[in-house]
Amino acid sequence: MLRIISANLNGIRSAARKGFYEWLDTQTPDFVCLQELKAQAGDMTAGMLAPKGLHGYFHYAQKKGYSGVGIYSKQPADKVIAGLGHTDIDSEGRYLEVQVGNLSVISLYLPSGSSSEERQTVKYSVMERFYPRLAELKASGREVVICGDWNIAHKEADLKNWRGNQKNSGFLPAERAWMTQVYDALGWVDVYRRLHPDATDACYTWWSNRGQAWAKNVGWRIDYQVATPGIASRAQSTSIFKEQRFSDHAPLIVDYAD
């Protein structure tokens, strides 16, 4: 069994205080993909850098307290790729790839465009430049799992208030069409949807801190494991861990057959 976990921590130090590492110790994961570290190398404790039985790899944002991604791997990486080769994207710490054998596991944090029109423009630019990398990965012959916060709810079933969000970042027609292209034109697989094609309220991974979103389960599914067809076909079970809250996101867990 191969267990891969994706978790947007909204601050690794905050999540650590809320018990994330105690929980992680019960999961026996093979890979853990982290997003929104909101930390620099000097902020990291030994336990954050390398939890028990895991090797840690990180791509920090240059801006303090912002973005950043990481991956824990049970096996030491054969190769680590930090960034997409675009200075503006890479300075925000949004892409980290770990290769072990013929498997690539990627931690991805696509930008949010909700704060301003300027950031939405940045988001579209990142999506446009990430697409060729998605095509390269798909054509590489490697098995690939891309974990992370894509900041896009693909279909109406992926968020509670879809009618009221059609003009909001994260559910804009152009964003959703781009995701469709990732699946239909490039041939990537949405692993959660492969196993739970009809899930609605149970599928959410993020809840706004405003109002009573968590209490009322007014959520969005914006955290994904998107995989090449070979390993996607080996996905046996998936779950979203909600018994404890480590951030405004919930960890997404997928177990794949060896």
C-alpha positions in Angstrom: 0.0 0.0 0.0 1.2 3.5 -0.9 -0.3 6.3 1.2 0.0 9.9 -0.1 -1.3 12.8 2.0 -1.8 16.4 0.8 -2.3 19.1 3.4 -2.5 22.9 3.1 -1.3 23.9 6.6 -1.9 27.6 6.4 1.3 28.0 8.4 3.5 25.0 9.4 4.2 26.4 12.9 0.5 27.0 13.5 -0.4 23.5 12.3 2.3 22.0 14.5 0.8 23.7 17.6 -2.6 22.2 16.7 -1.3 18.7 16.7 -0.5 18.0 13.0 2.7 16.1 13.7 1.1 13.9 16.4 -1.6 13.0 13.9 0.9 12.4 11.1 2.7 10.0 13.3 -0.4 7.8 13.3 -0.7 7.7 9.5 2.4 5.9 8.3 2.5 7.8 5.0 4.8 7.2 2.1 4.6 10.8 1.0 3.2 14.0 2.6 2.8 17.1 0.4 2.5 20.4 2.3 1.4 23.8 1.1 1.4 27.2 2.7 4.4 26.7 4.9 4.5 30.4 5.7 8.0 29.9 7.0 11.7 30.2 6.1 14.4 27.6 6.7 15.4 29.3 9.9 11.9 28.9 11.3 11.8 25.2 11.0 12.3 22.8 13.9 14.0 19.5 13.6 10.6 17.8 13.8 9.3 19.9 11.0 12.3 19.3 8.8 12.3 15.5 9.2 9.4 13.9 11.2 10.1 10.4 12.4 10.8 8.0 9.6 10.5 10.7 6.9 12.9 12.8 4.7 11.9 16.4 4.3 12.3 18.6 1.2 11.2 22.2 0.9 10.8 25.1 -1.4 10.3 28.3 0.6 8.9 31.6 -0.6 11.3 34.6 -0.6 8.7 36.7 1.2 8.5 35.9 4.9 5.4 34.3 6.3 4.1 33.5 2.8 3.3 30.5 0.6 6.0 27.7 0.4 5.7 24.0 -0.2 7.2 20.8 1.1 7.3 17.1 0.8 8.0 14.3 3.3 9.1 11.0 1.7 9.6 7.7 3.4 12.3 6.9 0.9 15.1 9.4 0.2 14.6 11.2 -3.1 16.5 10.2 -6.2 16.0 13.7 -7.5 14.4 17.0 -6.3 13.1 19.7 -8.5 12.2 23.0 -6.9 10.3 25.5 -9.0 9.1 25.7 -12.6 11.9 27.8 -14.0 10.0 31.1 -13.9 11.5 33.5 -11.5 8.3 35.2 -10.4 6.5 31.9 -9.7 9.5 30.3 -8.0 10.1 33.2 -5.7 6.7 32.4 -4.2 7.6 28.7 -3.5 4.7 27.0 -5.4 6.2 23.8 -7.0 8.3 21.0 -5.5 8.8 17.6 -7.2 10.4 14.6 -5.6 11.4 11.6 -7.7 11.7 8.1 -6.2 12.2 5.4 -8.8 9.7 5.9 -11.6 7.3 7.9 -9.4 7.2 11.6 -9.2 5.2 13.2 -6.3 4.6 17.0 -6.6 3.4 19.5 -4.0 1.6 22.3 -5.8 0.2 25.6 -4.5 -1.5 27.5 -7.3 -2.2 31.2 -6.5 -5.5 32.5 -5.2 -7.0 35.4 -7.1 -9.5 36.4 -4.5 -7.6 39.3 -3.0 -7.5 41.5 -6.2 -7.8 41.6 -9.9 -4.0 41.9 -10.0 -3.7 38.6 -8.2 -6.3 37.0 -10.5 -4.1 38.1 -13.4 -1.1 36.5 -11.8 -3.1 33.3 -11.2 -4.0 33.0 -14.9 -0.4 33.6 -15.8 0.8 30.8 -13.6 -1.9 28.5 -14.9 -0.9 29.3 -18.5 2.8 28.6 -17.8 2.2 25.5 -15.7 0.2 23.9 -18.5 3.2 23.0 -20.6 4.9 21.4 -17.6 1.7 19.3 -17.1 2.0 18.2 -20.7 5.7 17.3 -20.2 5.0 15.3 -17.0 2.2 13.4 -18.7 4.4 12.5 -21.7 7.5 11.6 -19.5 6.6 8.0 -19.1 6.8 8.4 -15.3 3.9 7.8 -12.9 3.1 11.2 -11.3 0.9 12.4 -8.5 0.3 16.1 -8.2 -0.9 17.0 -4.7 -2.0 20.3 -3.5 -4.2 23.4 -3.3 -5.2 24.2 -6.9 -7.5 27.0 -5.7 -10.1 25.9 -8.3 -13.4 24.1 -7.6 -13.9 22.3 -10.9 -17.6 21.4 -11.0 -20.8 22.5 -9.3 -20.6 19.5 -7.0 -17.2 20.8 -5.7 -18.6 23.7 -3.6 -21.7 24.4 -1.6 -22.8 27.8 -3.0 -21.9 27.3 -6.6 -24.6 29.6 -7.9 -23.4 32.5 -5.8 -19.7 32.0 -6.7 -19.8 31.9 -10.5 -18.2 35.4 -10.6 -15.7 34.7 -7.8 -12.1 33.6 -8.1 -11.8 29.8 -7.7 -15.0 29.1 -9.7 -14.6 31.4 -12.7 -15.5 29.8 -16.1 -12.0 30.2 -17.4 -10.5 28.5 -14.3 -12.9 25.6 -14.6 -12.3 25.3 -18.3 -8.6 25.1 -17.7 -9.1 22.2 -15.2 -11.3 20.4 -17.8 -8.4 20.8 -20.3 -6.0 19.3 -17.8 -8.2 16.2 -17.5 -9.7 15.9 -21.0 -7.0 17.2 -23.3 -3.9 16.1 -21.4 -5.3 13.0 -19.8 -4.7 13.5 -16.1 -7.1 11.9 -13.6 -8.8 13.5 -10.6 -8.2 10.6 -8.1 -10.9 11.6 -5.6 -13.5 11.9 -8.4 -12.5 8.6 -9.8 -13.4 6.9 -6.5 -16.3 9.2 -5.5 -17.9 10.5 -8.8 -21.1 11.6 -7.1 -19.9 13.1 -3.8 -21.0 16.6 -2.9 -21.0 17.8 0.8 -18.5 15.1 1.8 -15.9 16.2 -0.8 -15.0 19.6 0.6 -11.4 20.3 1.7 -11.5 24.0 2.5 -13.9 26.2 4.5 -13.7 30.0 4.8 -13.0 31.4 8.3 -15.9 33.8 7.7 -19.3 33.3 9.2 -20.2 29.7 10.1 -18.7 28.0 7.0 -17.1 25.1 9.0 -20.0 24.6 11.3 -22.5 24.6 8.4 -20.1 22.7 6.0 -20.2 25.5 3.5 -17.1 24.3 1.8 -15.1 24.0 -1.4 -13.1 21.2 -2.9 -9.9 22.9 -4.0 -7.3 20.3 -2.8 -6.6 17.5 -5.2 -4.5 14.5 -6.0 -4.2 14.6 -9.8 -2.4 11.6 -11.3 -1.3 9.9 -14.4 -3.7 7.1 -15.4 -1.5 4.2 -14.4 -1.2 5.1 -10.7 -4.7 6.7 -10.6 -6.1 3.2 -11.5 -4.3 1.8 -8.5 -6.1 4.2 -6.1 -8.1 2.1 -3.7 -9.5 4.5 -1.1 -9.5 8.2 -0.3 -10.6 10.2 2.7 -10.7 13.8 4.0 -9.6 14.0 7.6 -11.9 16.3 9.6 -11.8 15.0 13.1 -9.1 17.6 14.0 -8.5 21.0 12.5 -5.0 21.9 11.7 -5.9 24.8 9.4 -8.7 26.1 7.2 -8.1 23.1 4.9 -8.4 19.4 5.7 -5.8 16.7 4.8 -6.6 14.6 1.7 -5.5 11.0 2.0 -5.3 8.5 -0.8 -4.1 4.9 -0.6 -2.8 3.3 -3.8 -2.1 -0.4 -4.4 1.6 -1.2 -4.7 
